[in-house]
Amino acid sequence: MKKQKISTAPWCPFCGQKVARATDAIERKMQEFQVGRCECGAVYTCEPTGHNVGAAMVETLVFACNDNWDFAWDLMPEDDYLTGRVESYDEITHQVVNIGNIDGRPVRGVLYFVRLHTEIAEIAKRIKLKQETLGRMSVEPVAGVDGSISLPSPEPQLDPKRVKIKATKKGVKEARDKRDIDTLVTLCFDNKKTLRLLQRLLYDVDEGHRWETAWIIGQVCSRVATKEPGQISELLHRLFSAIGDSAATPWGMIETLGEVIAERPDIFGAFTRHLLNYMGDDSTQVQVVWALSRIAEKRPDLIRETPFFNLFHFLKHPKPEMRGLVVQLLGRIRAKEVSMQLLERSNDNEKLIIWEAGKPTEYTVSELVQVALEQINAGDKENDK
């Protein structure tokens, strides 16, 4: 017997009230999903295809926190907020249907809900009020050592009538090989599997290819995040999950995390602290310090908010690449606490390779020490003014 179609208005899973159609909020910086609010305090996003629920989850939580990414990443499900979802939602008719289609048209939409616990909602509200009083967002970029930081301009709106480009393994690899960032950015907007295909290219026995791919992903994500940061958040979560998998080799993943966070520390800076979780493994220590140093180049304050002093003893590490990278990191955060230890490495002439923009550059530890001491001294002079 053919199943009878039953249509109902969408409802809030927390209070049972009917909810209005999600819309584009004027003050929203993100443009990936439409959003809405229930009278009970829950917020929700509309994901019409059912294929990007992960990104919708991220955006809903950030929306609930008044676009405060740092605050959102510190929250824990169940302890700080509840989630819910309504499936088989059709955004065209604003209905939930039980048979998965309307007149042969598939219905796969999802309304994803987040409701902060009362005390967390109050904190989020107070933070927003304080930000408005100060006249700036709490996630506003802090200037680096050179006193400035540049962020990409929003990507231009693509013509909705144009033919979208299909993302394929071959096409993505060719764009990677050519360093064709423009094509890769367009592919990300046209097909959300593009970042997954790029991530797969990290599994390469050639170390140079891995570093280059990590840099390219950072450049691509920086631009995609101006319109669809949810895609990038999903990628970061996938990378952290993959690194934590003991059965997998995290080739290029920590380097990619460093590149992505460094390029958009205003949005993803809160992920920085989680990199330190991988300092306990000898196989990932060098990559972690490199990633921290890369982030410190743009946002030294993010490193200073971590227990960076635990890195001081690595100045005596047997590997020159570890000593050199720690020196570079401490210089970029102007760690005057370790000036004497840096001086002890002034005659350390062992060579190391540091990857910059996906290309290798050779240094000696002593050269990096000289630069680091100059950065620390420059910081002291500025503080004396």
N, C-alpha and C positions, 0 to 999 in steps of 0.2 A: 504494500500500500504506500502510495506516494506521501511523503511527509508534508504536512500542511505548514505553510509559511506563517510565522508569528513575528510581528514587528512591535517593538516597544521603544519608548523614548529612553535615551541613555540616563543612567542614574549614578549617584556617588556611592561607591562601595562602603563608605564609612557611615553615612547618615541616611542613605536611601532616597534622598531628594533628587528630583530631575535636575540635570545640569544643562546649561546653555551650550550652544555651538562654540567650539574653540575659535579664537580669532588671533590676528596679529596684534600684539601689544605694542603701543607706541614707543615705550621706553626700552623695549627689549633690544639688546645688542645682537642676539643670535636670531637667525632667520630660518632655522631648519624646520621647526615645528610651530604650529599654532597652539595657543595656550588658553587656559580658562581657570576660573576660581569658583569653588562651591561656597555656599553660605556658611557651611560648617568650618571653613578655614582650609580645607584641602585645595590643592592646586592640581591641574592636570594638563597633559599635552595630548595632541591627536597625532597618531602615527598611522596614516591611511593605508600603508601597504602591508604592515605586519612584518616587514623585513628589517626594520631598524629600531626595534624596541629597546636595544641596549643604549643607543644614543638618546632615545626618548627618555629613558630612565634617568640618565645623567642630566639632561636638560631640565627635567621636571624638578629634580632635587635642587639644582642651582637656582631655578626660578623661585622655588619655595624659600630659598635663602636670600632673596632679593639680589640675585646675580653676584653674590659673594662667593667666589670659587673656593678661596682658602677656607672659609667657614664650612662650606658644604663638604669638603674632603675630610674634615675632622669628625663628621657625624657618623654614627654607627646605626645600621638598620635595627629596628626593634627597640634599641635603647633610646634613640633620639627621634626616630620617625617611623611611621608605618607606610606601607605601600599597598596598592590595590590596582586592579586592572579590569576593564570591561572589554571583552573581545567581540568579534563579529559585528564591528561598528562600521556603518556606512556614512562617511562624512558628507556625501552629496545630499542624502535625504535626512541626515541627522537621526538615524534609527539604528537599533540593534536588531538583527534578524537571526533567526535560529537555524536557517538552512544554508547559510554561507553564500547566498547569491540573491540578486534581485533581477528578475527577468533575464537570467543568463549571465548577468554581470557579476563577477566574483566580488565578495565582500570580505576583506581580511583586516580591516582597520582595528586599531587598538587605542583605547583611552587609558593612559597610564596615570595613576594618581599617587600623590605624596601628601601626607599630613604630618607636619611637625608636632611633636609633643608640646604642650602649652608653654613649658619653661624655655624650650629651645626656640619656639616661635617668638617669645618675648625678647630673647637675646638677639635674634636676627633683626627684630624691629628696632631695638636700641642701637645696634650697630649701624643700621641704615640711617637713623636719625643723626647719629654722630657724624657719619660720612657727609650727610647733607649740610650739617653745621660747619664742617671743615671745608666744604666746597670742593671735595674731591673724593673719589672712590678709594677705599682702603687697599684695593689691589693696584692702585696707580703705580707705574714703574718707578723704581728708585734708580737714580743715576749711578752708573758704574764709576770706575776709577777715573775715566776721562771726563766725568761730569755730565754725560749725556747718554741717552739710549734711544734708538730709533726702532719704531714698530712699523710693520707694513701697512699701507693704506688699504681700505676695504677693496676687495676684488670687484671689478665692474659687473653689472648685471648682465647675464648671458641672454641672448635672444631666445625667448621661449619657443619660437617657431622654427628654430634651426634643428637640423638633424643631429641628435646626440651621438657622441663617439662611443663605440663599444670597447670596453676594457678587455683585453686578452693578454695571456701570458707573454706572447711574442711582442705585442705592441708596447706593453709596459716595460719589458726588458730593453727593447730598442730605444725607448725614450730615456731610460736610465743610462744606457751606454752613451747616449748623445748628450747627457746632462740637460735634457729638454724639460726644464721645470714648468714652462708654460703649458705644454701638452699634458703633463702629469696632473697639474692643478685642474685643468679642464676635465680630464678623465675622472678625477675625484668627485667633481660636481655632477657629472653625468652618470657615474656608476660607482656605487659605494664599495664595491669589492676591490677597487684600485689599490687602496692602502694594504689590503690583505695580500695582493699580488706583489706589491713592493716588499712587504715584510718577508715573503718567501724567498726573495732574492738575497736576504741576509745569510741564508744557508749556502755559503759558497766557500770552498776550500781556500780560495785566494783571499788572503787577509786584506789586500789593497781594495778588492772589490767590495768587501764588507764595509770598510771604512767609507768608501765613496758612496755606497748605498745609504749608509746611516746619515751622511751629510745631506744627500739628496732628499731623503725622507724629511729631515728637519726643515729644509727649504720649502718643500711642498706643504707640509703641515702648517708652517707659519702663515702661508697665504690662505689655505683652506679655512683655518681657524677664524679668519676675519668674517666669515659668513656661517660656517658650519662647525663650530668647535666640538660638537657632540661626536663627530667622526673621529676627531683626534683623541678625545677622552677614551673612546672605545679602544683605539689603538694602544694607548698607554696602559690601559688595564690588561689588554691581551699580552703585552710585552712583560709586564710584571708577573702575570700568571705563568707565562712560559719560562721565565727565569727561575721561578720557584718550583718548577717541575724537575725533580731529580733525574727523571729518565730522559730529559732533553738537554741538548747542548745550547747554551744561550749565545750563539755566535752573533755578534753585532748588535745585540739587543740593548745592552747597557749603553753602548755608544749612541744608539738611536735615541734612547731616553734622554741622554745628555743633550743631543742636538735639538730635539723637539722642545724640551723645557727651556733651554737657553734661548731659542728663537722667540718663544712666547712666554716669558716668565710672568707676565702680567696675568695670564690665564692659568698656566699649569705649574707655577712656581711651588705650589703646595706639595707637589710630588717629590720635590728635592730630598726631603728628609728620609724618604723610603729607600733611597739609593744606599744609605749607610747600612742597611740590613744585609748587604752582600759583601761587606768588608771582611767577614769572617772566613770567606773562601779564598784560598790562594789563587784560584783560577780566574777570579773576577776582580781582585783588588786593584790591579792597574787600571782596568776599564772604569771602575767606580771613581777613582781619583781623577782620571781624565775627565769624566762626565762632570764631576763637581767643579773642577777647574774651568771647564767650558761654561758652566752656569755662572761661576764667579766672575767671569769676564764681563757679563752683562748685569748680574745682580749679586754683588758680594754680600749684601745683607741676608740673602737667603741661606748662604753657607754659615754666616755668623749666628744664625738662629738654630743651627744644629750643634751637637757636641764635637765641633771640629778639632778641639784640643786633643782628642784621642788619636789624631793623625800625626802628632809631633814626633813620636818615636820612629815613624817610617823614614825620617831623615837619615837614619842609619841602616836602612834596608840594604841587603846585599845587591839587589837589582838596581842599576843606574836609572832605568826608566821610572821606577817607583820613587826614588829619591828626587829625580828631576821634576816629576809631576807634582809631588808634594810641595816642593820649593815654589813652583809656579803658582799653585793654588794658594799658598800662604801669602805670597806677594800680592796676588790679586785681591785678597780680602784684607790686606794691610795688617797682617798679624804681627804687630810689634812685640807681642809677648814672646816671640820666638826669634828675635833678632840675633841674639848671641849664638843660638844653635845654627842659624843660617850662615853666620860668619865662619863657623867651623868647617863649612863645606866650600869655602871660597877657592880652595885649591883642588877641588874634586873635578878633574878633567876628563872623566869617563863620558863617553858619548851615548846619546839616546835619540830615538826618533819620536817626535810628537806629530800626530796627524792633525792637520789644519785644513778645513774646507775640503776634506776627503783626499788630501795629498800629504805625503810625508815630508817633514822638515827636520833636519839634524841639528842638535844642540849639544853642548856639554853642560854638565850640572853646574859648573862654575859660572857659565854665561847666564843661566837662569837665576842663580843666586844674586848676581849683580843687578839684574832687572828687578828682582823681588825686593832687594834692599832699597833701590831707588823708589819703588812704589810705596814702601813703608815710610821712607823719609818724606816723600811728597805728602803723605797723609798727615804726618806729624806737623808739617809746616802749615797745612790748611787748618788744623785744629788750633794752632797757636794764633791764628788771625782773629 
